Amino acid sequence: MACFGHDVEIITYDERYVCSISVFLAGIIARLEAF
């Protein structure tokens, strides 16, 4: 995932927040495609 390519030490809260949402949405899309 592109969002995990950042250095963890310099990642901002906003980047982590957007990253967690994108991962969450990717999980939902993967589940929808499975049906």
KOLGU-4560 file (N, C-alpha, C; in nm, 3 decimals, padded with zeros to 5 digits):
<recs>
<n_xx: 00.084 n_yy: -00.119 n_zz: 00.000 ca_xx: 00.000 ca_yy: 00.000 ca_zz: 00.000 c_xx: 00.088 c_yy: 00.126 c_zz: 00.000 mol: A seq: 1 type: MET>
<n_xx: 00.048 n_yy: 00.222 n_zz: -00.077 ca_xx: 00.129 ca_yy: 00.343 ca_zz: -00.090 c_xx: 00.138 c_yy: 00.418 c_zz: 00.043 mol: A seq: 2 type: ALA>
<n_xx: 00.033 n_yy: 00.413 n_zz: 00.122 ca_xx: 00.032 ca_yy: 00.492 ca_zz: 00.245 c_xx: 00.129 c_yy: 00.437 c_zz: 00.348 mol: A seq: 3 type: CYS>
<n_xx: 00.172 n_yy: 00.312 n_zz: 00.333 ca_xx: 00.267 ca_yy: 00.257 ca_zz: 00.429 c_xx: 00.411 c_yy: 00.278 c_zz: 00.383 mol: A seq: 4 type: PHE>
<n_xx: 00.429 n_yy: 00.348 n_zz: 00.269 ca_xx: 00.564 ca_yy: 00.374 ca_zz: 00.221 c_xx: 00.631 c_yy: 00.488 c_zz: 00.295 mol: A seq: 5 type: GLY>
<n_xx: 00.554 n_yy: 00.562 n_zz: 00.377 ca_xx: 00.611 ca_yy: 00.675 ca_zz: 00.450 c_xx: 00.700 c_yy: 00.626 c_zz: 00.563 mol: A seq: 6 type: HIS>
<n_xx: 00.792 n_yy: 00.714 n_zz: 00.602 ca_xx: 00.869 ca_yy: 00.687 ca_zz: 00.723 c_xx: 00.774 c_yy: 00.705 c_zz: 00.841 mol: A seq: 7 type: ASP>
<n_xx: 00.764 n_yy: 00.607 n_zz: 00.927 ca_xx: 00.666 ca_yy: 00.613 ca_zz: 01.036 c_xx: 00.694 c_yy: 00.732 c_zz: 01.128 mol: A seq: 8 type: VAL>
<n_xx: 00.821 n_yy: 00.769 n_zz: 01.138 ca_xx: 00.857 ca_yy: 00.878 ca_zz: 01.231 c_xx: 00.805 c_yy: 01.013 c_zz: 01.184 mol: A seq: 9 type: GLU>
<n_xx: 00.790 n_yy: 01.031 n_zz: 01.052 ca_xx: 00.753 ca_yy: 01.164 ca_zz: 01.001 c_xx: 00.610 c_yy: 01.168 c_zz: 00.951 mol: A seq: 10 type: ILE>
<n_xx: 00.539 n_yy: 01.058 n_zz: 00.962 ca_xx: 00.401 ca_yy: 01.055 ca_zz: 00.912 c_xx: 00.314 c_yy: 01.144 c_zz: 01.001 mol: A seq: 11 type: ILE>
<n_xx: 00.225 n_yy: 01.216 n_zz: 00.940 ca_xx: 00.139 ca_yy: 01.305 ca_zz: 01.018 c_xx: 00.010 c_yy: 01.233 c_zz: 01.056 mol: A seq: 12 type: THR>
<n_xx: -00.063 n_yy: 01.292 n_zz: 01.149 ca_xx: -00.189 ca_yy: 01.232 ca_zz: 01.192 c_xx: -00.286 c_yy: 01.226 c_zz: 01.075 mol: A seq: 13 type: TYR>
<n_xx: -00.291 n_yy: 01.332 n_zz: 00.994 ca_xx: -00.384 ca_yy: 01.333 ca_zz: 00.880 c_xx: -00.351 c_yy: 01.220 c_zz: 00.783 mol: A seq: 14 type: ASP>
<n_xx: -00.222 n_yy: 01.197 n_zz: 00.760 ca_xx: -00.185 ca_yy: 01.091 ca_zz: 00.667 c_xx: -00.227 c_yy: 00.955 c_zz: 00.722 mol: A seq: 15 type: GLU>
<n_xx: -00.208 n_yy: 00.935 n_zz: 00.851 ca_xx: -00.249 ca_yy: 00.807 ca_zz: 00.910 c_xx: -00.399 c_yy: 00.791 c_zz: 00.900 mol: A seq: 16 type: ARG>
<n_xx: -00.473 n_yy: 00.902 n_zz: 00.921 ca_xx: -00.619 ca_yy: 00.896 ca_zz: 00.917 c_xx: -00.667 c_yy: 00.861 c_zz: 00.777 mol: A seq: 17 type: TYR>
<n_xx: -00.611 n_yy: 00.927 n_zz: 00.677 ca_xx: -00.649 ca_yy: 00.898 ca_zz: 00.538 c_xx: -00.610 c_yy: 00.755 c_zz: 00.502 mol: A seq: 18 type: VAL>
<n_xx: -00.495 n_yy: 00.712 n_zz: 00.550 ca_xx: -00.448 ca_yy: 00.578 ca_zz: 00.520 c_xx: -00.543 c_yy: 00.474 c_zz: 00.579 mol: A seq: 19 type: CYS>
<n_xx: -00.586 n_yy: 00.492 n_zz: 00.703 ca_xx: -00.674 ca_yy: 00.395 ca_zz: 00.766 c_xx: -00.808 c_yy: 00.390 c_zz: 00.695 mol: A seq: 20 type: SER>
<n_xx: -00.856 n_yy: 00.506 n_zz: 00.647 ca_xx: -00.983 ca_yy: 00.507 ca_zz: 00.574 c_xx: -00.967 c_yy: 00.434 c_zz: 00.440 mol: A seq: 21 type: ILE>
<n_xx: -00.855 n_yy: 00.458 n_zz: 00.371 ca_xx: -00.836 ca_yy: 00.393 ca_zz: 00.241 c_xx: -00.824 c_yy: 00.242 c_zz: 00.258 mol: A seq: 22 type: SER>
<n_xx: -00.758 n_yy: 00.198 n_zz: 00.364 ca_xx: -00.747 ca_yy: 00.054 ca_zz: 00.390 c_xx: -00.885 c_yy: -00.003 c_zz: 00.424 mol: A seq: 23 type: VAL>
<n_xx: -00.963 n_yy: 00.071 n_zz: 00.503 ca_xx: -01.097 ca_yy: 00.028 ca_zz: 00.540 c_xx: -01.185 c_yy: 00.014 c_zz: 00.417 mol: A seq: 24 type: PHE>
<n_xx: -01.181 n_yy: 00.115 n_zz: 00.329 ca_xx: -01.261 ca_yy: 00.109 ca_zz: 00.206 c_xx: -01.214 c_yy: -00.003 c_zz: 00.115 mol: A seq: 25 type: LEU>
<n_xx: -01.084 n_yy: -00.026 n_zz: 00.109 ca_xx: -01.031 ca_yy: -00.135 ca_zz: 00.026 c_xx: -01.083 c_yy: -00.269 c_zz: 00.076 mol: A seq: 26 type: ALA>
<n_xx: -01.093 n_yy: -00.284 n_zz: 00.209 ca_xx: -01.146 ca_yy: -00.408 ca_zz: 00.265 c_xx: -01.293 c_yy: -00.427 c_zz: 00.230 mol: A seq: 27 type: GLY>
<n_xx: -01.370 n_yy: -00.319 n_zz: 00.231 ca_xx: -01.512 ca_yy: -00.328 ca_zz: 00.195 c_xx: -01.526 c_yy: -00.365 c_zz: 00.048 mol: A seq: 28 type: ILE>
<n_xx: -01.447 n_yy: -00.300 n_zz: -00.037 ca_xx: -01.454 ca_yy: -00.329 ca_zz: -00.181 c_xx: -01.416 c_yy: -00.475 c_zz: -00.207 mol: A seq: 29 type: ILE>
<n_xx: -01.314 n_yy: -00.524 n_zz: -00.137 ca_xx: -01.272 ca_yy: -00.663 ca_zz: -00.156 c_xx: -01.384 c_yy: -00.757 c_zz: -00.115 mol: A seq: 30 type: ALA>
<n_xx: -01.457 n_yy: -00.723 n_zz: -00.009 ca_xx: -01.568 ca_yy: -00.808 ca_zz: 00.034 c_xx: -01.682 c_yy: -00.804 c_zz: -00.067 mol: A seq: 31 type: ARG>
<n_xx: -01.710 n_yy: -00.686 n_zz: -00.121 ca_xx: -01.818 ca_yy: -00.675 ca_zz: -00.219 c_xx: -01.784 c_yy: -00.754 c_zz: -00.345 mol: A seq: 32 type: LEU>
<n_xx: -01.656 n_yy: -00.753 n_zz: -00.385 ca_xx: -01.617 ca_yy: -00.827 ca_zz: -00.504 c_xx: -01.624 c_yy: -00.977 c_zz: -00.481 mol: A seq: 33 type: GLU>
<n_xx: -01.613 n_yy: -01.019 n_zz: -00.355 ca_xx: -01.615 ca_yy: -01.162 ca_zz: -00.324 c_xx: -01.755 c_yy: -01.220 c_zz: -00.343 mol: A seq: 34 type: ALA>
<n_xx: -01.858 n_yy: -01.137 n_zz: -00.328 ca_xx: -01.995 ca_yy: -01.188 ca_zz: -00.339 c_xx: -02.037 c_yy: -01.206 c_zz: -00.483 mol: A seq: 35 type: PHE>
</recs>
